[in-house]
Amino acid sequence: MAKRNPYTQQRKNKNRSGGGGRTTVERETPVYELKPVVTYGKPFIVMEDTDKNTFAYNGSAWVPYSLSMDQCRSECQVKVLPQKVNGKTRYEVRAPVPT
């Protein structure tokens, strides 16, 4: 025969006690808003120097980029690349495609 669990009886008695006068609080169900789906274009490389100037690669040369990295982070997808070039930090930026 199997041994009887001595703790089983105690658990059953706790469940039968009735909860000790607790009241239930009705909560409103939260309303979730879906964010609009944003599609992003092809990634391009942007570099930022120590003076917070940004440069984008234009096929043959690095040209000044119009947005700062703070603006890029708020509007685009930005990923920091691990390699630094001449003390400049490289980023992979994907700008949203207008629909």
LOTI-87357 format. One record per residue: residue in three letters; chain; x, y, z of N, C-alpha, C, O in turn. Coordinates in Angstrom, 1 decimal, always signed. Atoms other than C-alpha are relative to their C-alpha. Layout:
! LOTI-87357
type mol nX nY nZ caX caY caZ cX cY cZ oX oY oZ
ala A X Y Z X Y Z X Y Z X Y Z
...
! end
This chain:
! LOTI-87357
type mol nX nY nZ caX caY caZ cX cY cZ oX oY oZ
met A +0.8 -1.2 +0.0 +0.0 +0.0 +0.0 +0.9 +1.3 +0.0 +2.0 +1.3 +0.5
ala A -0.8 -1.3 +0.0 +1.1 +3.6 -0.6 -0.2 +0.7 +1.3 -1.2 +0.6 +2.0
lys A +0.1 -0.8 -1.2 +1.9 +5.8 +2.2 -0.9 +1.2 -0.1 -1.0 +1.8 -1.2
arg A +1.0 -1.1 +0.1 -0.6 +8.5 +3.1 +0.8 +1.3 +0.3 +1.7 +1.3 +1.2
asn A -0.7 -1.3 -0.2 +0.6 +12.1 +2.8 -0.6 +0.7 +1.2 -1.8 +1.0 +1.3
pro A +0.6 -0.6 -1.2 +0.3 +13.7 +6.2 -0.4 +1.5 -0.2 -1.1 +2.1 +0.6
tyr A +0.3 -1.4 +0.2 +0.1 +17.2 +4.7 -1.3 +0.2 -0.8 -1.8 +1.3 -0.9
thr A +1.2 -0.1 +0.8 -3.0 +16.5 +2.6 -1.2 +0.5 +0.8 -1.9 +1.3 +0.3
gln A +1.1 -0.4 -0.9 -5.4 +16.9 +5.5 +0.0 +1.4 +0.3 -1.0 +2.1 +0.3
gln A -0.2 -1.4 -0.3 -4.0 +20.3 +6.4 -0.4 +0.9 -1.1 -1.1 +1.9 -0.9
arg A +0.3 -0.9 +1.2 -4.4 +21.7 +2.9 -1.5 +0.0 -0.2 -2.1 +1.0 -0.5
lys A +1.4 +0.1 +0.2 -8.0 +20.5 +2.7 -0.7 +0.9 +1.0 -1.7 +1.5 +0.7
asn A +0.6 -0.8 -1.0 -8.9 +22.2 +6.0 +0.2 +1.5 -0.3 -0.7 +2.3 +0.0
lys A -0.2 -1.4 +0.3 -7.4 +25.5 +4.8 -0.9 +0.4 -1.1 -1.5 +1.6 -1.1
asn A +0.9 -0.3 +1.1 -9.5 +25.4 +1.6 -1.4 +0.1 +0.5 -2.2 +0.9 -0.1
arg A +1.4 +0.0 -0.5 -12.7 +24.8 +3.6 -0.3 +1.2 +1.0 -1.4 +1.4 +1.3
ser A +0.2 -1.0 -1.0 -12.2 +27.7 +6.0 -0.8 +1.2 -0.5 -1.4 +1.9 +0.3
gly A +0.9 -1.1 +0.6 -14.0 +30.2 +3.6 +0.7 +1.3 -0.3 +0.0 +2.2 -0.8
gly A -0.6 -1.2 +0.4 -11.4 +32.9 +3.2 +0.1 +1.1 +1.0 +0.8 +2.0 +0.8
gly A -0.2 -1.0 -1.1 -11.8 +34.8 +6.4 -0.7 +1.4 -0.3 -0.2 +2.4 +0.2
gly A +0.7 -1.3 +0.2 -14.3 +37.5 +5.2 +0.6 +0.9 -1.0 +0.5 +2.1 -0.9
arg A -0.5 -0.8 +1.0 -12.4 +38.7 +2.2 -1.0 +0.5 -1.0 -2.0 -0.3 -1.3
thr A +0.9 -0.5 +1.0 -14.2 +40.9 -0.3 +0.7 +0.0 -1.3 +1.9 +0.3 -1.4
thr A -0.6 -0.1 +1.3 -13.6 +40.8 -4.0 -0.2 +1.4 -0.5 -1.3 +2.0 -0.4
val A +0.0 -1.3 +0.6 -12.8 +44.0 -5.8 -0.2 -0.2 -1.5 +0.6 -0.9 -2.1
glu A +0.2 +0.1 +1.4 -14.2 +44.4 -9.3 +0.9 +1.0 -0.7 +0.9 +2.2 -0.4
arg A -0.9 -0.9 +0.7 -11.6 +45.8 -11.7 -0.5 +0.1 -1.4 -1.1 -0.8 -2.0
glu A +0.4 -0.2 +1.4 -12.2 +47.3 -15.1 +1.0 -0.7 -0.8 +2.2 -0.7 -0.5
thr A -0.9 +0.6 +1.0 -10.7 +45.5 -18.0 +0.8 +1.1 -0.7 +0.2 +2.1 -1.1
pro A -0.8 -1.0 +0.6 -7.8 +47.5 -19.4 -0.3 +0.0 -1.5 -0.6 -1.0 -2.2
val A +0.2 -0.2 +1.4 -8.3 +48.9 -22.9 +1.3 +0.2 -0.7 +2.1 +1.1 -0.3
tyr A -1.3 +0.0 +0.7 -5.4 +48.3 -25.2 -0.2 +0.6 -1.4 -1.2 +0.3 -2.1
glu A +0.0 -0.6 +1.3 -4.7 +50.4 -28.3 +1.1 -0.6 -0.8 +2.2 -0.7 -0.4
leu A -1.0 +0.6 +0.9 -2.9 +48.8 -31.2 +0.7 +1.1 -0.7 +0.1 +2.1 -1.2
lys A -0.8 -1.0 +0.7 +0.0 +50.8 -32.6 -0.1 -0.3 -1.5 -0.2 -1.4 -1.9
pro A +0.0 +0.3 +1.5 -0.1 +51.3 -36.4 +1.3 -0.7 -0.4 +2.3 -0.5 +0.2
val A -1.2 +0.8 +0.5 +2.2 +49.0 -38.3 +0.8 +1.0 -0.8 +0.3 +1.6 -1.7
val A -1.0 -0.8 +0.8 +5.3 +50.8 -39.6 +0.9 -0.9 -0.8 +1.5 -1.8 -0.2
thr A -1.0 +0.7 +0.9 +7.3 +49.5 -42.5 +1.2 +0.9 -0.2 +1.1 +2.1 -0.4
tyr A -1.2 -0.7 +0.1 +10.9 +50.4 -42.7 +0.7 -0.3 -1.3 +0.6 -1.4 -1.8
gly A -0.7 +0.2 +1.2 +13.1 +50.8 -45.7 +1.3 -0.8 +0.2 +1.6 -1.3 +1.3
lys A -1.3 +0.7 -0.1 +16.6 +49.4 -46.4 +0.9 +0.7 +1.0 +0.8 +1.9 +1.2
pro A -1.0 -0.6 -0.9 +19.3 +49.9 -43.8 +1.1 +0.8 -0.7 +1.6 +0.4 -1.8
phe A -1.1 -0.8 +0.4 +22.0 +52.5 -44.3 +0.9 +0.3 +1.2 +0.4 +0.3 +2.3
ile A -0.9 -0.2 -1.1 +25.1 +53.3 -42.3 +0.2 +1.5 +0.2 +0.3 +2.3 -0.7
val A -0.2 -1.3 -0.5 +25.4 +56.5 -40.3 +1.1 +0.0 +1.0 +1.2 -0.9 +1.9
met A -1.0 -0.1 -1.0 +28.5 +57.5 -38.4 -0.1 +1.3 +0.8 -0.6 +2.3 +0.3
glu A +0.1 -1.2 -0.9 +28.6 +59.9 -35.4 +1.4 +0.2 +0.6 +2.0 -0.7 +1.2
asp A -1.3 -0.2 -0.6 +31.8 +61.6 -34.3 -0.2 +0.5 +1.5 -1.3 +0.6 +2.0
thr A +0.0 -0.4 -1.4 +32.7 +62.9 -30.8 -0.7 +1.3 +0.2 -1.2 +1.6 +1.3
asp A +0.7 -1.2 -0.1 +31.1 +66.3 -31.5 -1.5 -0.1 -0.4 -2.2 +0.9 -0.5
lys A +1.4 +0.3 +0.3 +27.7 +64.6 -32.3 -0.4 +0.4 -1.4 -1.6 +0.6 -1.6
asn A +0.3 -0.2 +1.4 +28.0 +65.3 -36.0 -0.3 -1.3 -0.6 +0.4 -2.3 -0.4
thr A +0.4 +1.2 +0.7 +26.4 +62.7 -38.2 +0.4 +0.0 -1.5 +0.3 +1.1 -2.1
phe A -0.4 +0.2 +1.4 +27.6 +61.4 -41.6 -0.6 -1.2 -0.6 -0.6 -2.3 +0.1
ala A +0.6 +1.2 +0.7 +25.9 +59.1 -44.1 +0.9 -0.3 -1.2 +1.5 +0.6 -1.8
tyr A -0.9 +0.4 +1.1 +27.8 +57.1 -46.7 -0.8 +0.2 -1.3 -1.9 -0.4 -1.5
asn A +0.7 -0.3 +1.2 +26.9 +58.3 -50.2 +0.7 -0.7 -1.2 +1.1 -0.1 -2.2
gly A -0.6 +0.7 +1.1 +28.5 +55.6 -52.4 +1.5 +0.1 -0.1 +2.2 -0.9 -0.3
ser A -1.4 -0.3 +0.1 +31.9 +57.2 -52.5 +0.6 +0.8 +1.1 +1.8 +0.8 +1.2
ala A -0.5 -0.9 -1.1 +32.2 +59.6 -49.6 -1.0 +0.1 +1.1 -2.2 -0.2 +1.0
trp A +0.8 -0.3 -1.1 +30.9 +60.4 -46.2 -0.5 +1.5 -0.1 +0.3 +2.4 +0.0
val A +0.6 -1.4 +0.0 +28.5 +63.4 -46.4 -0.8 +0.3 +1.2 -1.3 -0.7 +1.9
pro A +0.7 -0.4 -1.2 +26.9 +65.3 -43.5 -1.5 -0.5 -0.2 -2.1 -0.3 -1.2
tyr A +1.4 +0.4 +0.0 +23.5 +63.8 -42.6 -0.8 +1.0 +0.8 -0.4 +1.6 +1.8
ser A +0.8 -1.1 -0.5 +20.6 +66.1 -41.8 -0.5 -0.3 +1.4 -0.7 +0.7 +2.2
leu A +0.6 +0.3 -1.3 +19.3 +64.3 -38.6 +1.1 -0.3 +1.0 +2.1 -0.9 +0.6
ser A -0.9 +0.4 -1.1 +21.1 +63.9 -35.3 -0.4 -1.4 +0.4 -1.5 -1.9 +0.0
met A +0.3 +1.3 -0.4 +21.2 +60.5 -33.7 -1.2 +0.0 +1.0 -1.9 -1.0 +1.0
asp A +1.2 +0.0 -0.9 +18.6 +61.5 -31.1 -1.2 +0.1 -0.8 -2.2 -0.6 -0.5
gln A +1.2 +0.0 +0.9 +16.2 +62.4 -33.9 -0.2 -1.3 -0.7 -1.3 -1.7 -0.9
cys A +0.1 +1.3 +0.7 +17.0 +59.2 -35.7 -0.6 -1.1 +0.9 -1.4 -1.9 +0.5
arg A +0.5 +0.9 -1.0 +16.3 +57.2 -32.5 -1.5 +0.1 +0.2 -2.2 -0.9 +0.4
ser A +1.4 -0.2 -0.2 +12.9 +58.8 -32.2 -0.9 -0.3 -1.2 -2.0 -0.7 -1.1
glu A +0.7 +0.2 +1.2 +11.9 +58.4 -35.8 +0.3 -1.3 -0.7 -0.6 -1.9 -1.4
cys A -0.4 +1.1 +0.8 +13.8 +55.4 -37.2 +0.4 -1.2 +1.0 +0.5 -1.0 +2.2
gln A -0.6 +1.1 -0.7 +15.1 +52.0 -36.1 +1.5 +0.2 -0.1 +2.1 +0.3 -1.2
val A -1.4 -0.3 +0.0 +18.7 +52.4 -35.0 +0.7 -1.2 +0.8 +0.2 -1.6 +1.8
lys A -0.8 +1.1 -0.6 +21.2 +49.6 -34.2 +1.5 +0.5 +0.0 +2.0 +0.8 -1.0
val A -1.4 -0.4 -0.1 +24.7 +50.4 -32.9 +0.8 -1.2 -0.5 +0.6 -2.4 -0.1
leu A -0.9 +1.0 +0.5 +27.4 +48.5 -34.8 +1.2 -0.1 +0.9 +1.7 +0.9 +1.4
pro A -1.1 +0.1 -0.9 +30.3 +47.1 -32.8 +1.3 +0.6 -0.4 +2.1 +0.9 +0.5
gln A -1.3 -0.5 +0.4 +33.1 +48.4 -34.9 +0.0 +1.6 +0.0 -1.0 +2.2 -0.4
lys A -0.1 -1.4 +0.1 +34.3 +52.0 -34.5 +1.1 +0.3 -1.1 +2.1 -0.4 -1.2
val A -0.9 -0.3 +1.1 +36.1 +53.7 -37.4 +0.6 +1.4 +0.4 -0.2 +2.4 +0.4
asn A -0.7 -1.3 -0.3 +38.7 +56.5 -36.5 -0.7 +0.7 +1.2 -0.8 +1.9 +1.1
gly A +0.6 -0.6 -1.1 +36.9 +57.1 -33.2 -1.5 +0.3 -0.2 -2.1 +0.9 +0.7
lys A +1.4 -0.3 +0.3 +33.5 +57.4 -34.8 -0.9 -1.2 +0.2 -0.5 -2.3 -0.2
thr A +0.9 +1.1 -0.2 +30.6 +55.3 -33.8 -0.9 -0.3 -1.2 -1.5 +0.7 -1.8
arg A +0.9 +0.4 +1.2 +28.7 +53.4 -36.6 -1.3 -0.4 +0.5 -1.5 -1.1 +1.5
tyr A +1.4 +0.4 -0.3 +25.0 +52.9 -36.6 -0.6 -0.5 -1.3 -0.3 +0.0 -2.4
glu A +0.8 +0.4 +1.1 +22.7 +51.0 -38.9 -1.4 +0.6 +0.2 -2.1 +0.3 +1.2
val A +1.2 -0.7 -0.1 +19.6 +53.1 -39.5 -1.0 -0.4 -1.1 -0.6 -0.6 -2.2
arg A +1.1 +0.4 +0.9 +16.3 +52.1 -41.1 -1.1 +1.0 +0.1 -1.8 +1.1 +1.2
ala A +1.0 -1.0 -0.1 +14.0 +55.0 -41.9 -1.4 -0.6 -0.4 -1.5 -1.5 -1.2
pro A +1.3 +0.5 +0.3 +10.2 +54.5 -42.1 -0.4 +0.4 -1.5 +0.0 +1.4 -2.0
val A +0.4 -0.2 +1.4 +8.7 +54.2 -45.6 -1.4 +0.7 +0.0 -2.3 +0.2 +0.7
pro A +1.3 -0.7 +0.0 +5.8 +56.7 -46.2 -1.0 -0.9 -0.8 -0.7 -1.4 -1.8
thr A +1.0 +0.8 +0.7 +2.6 +54.9 -47.1 -1.1 +0.9 -0.7 -2.0 +0.4 -1.3
! end
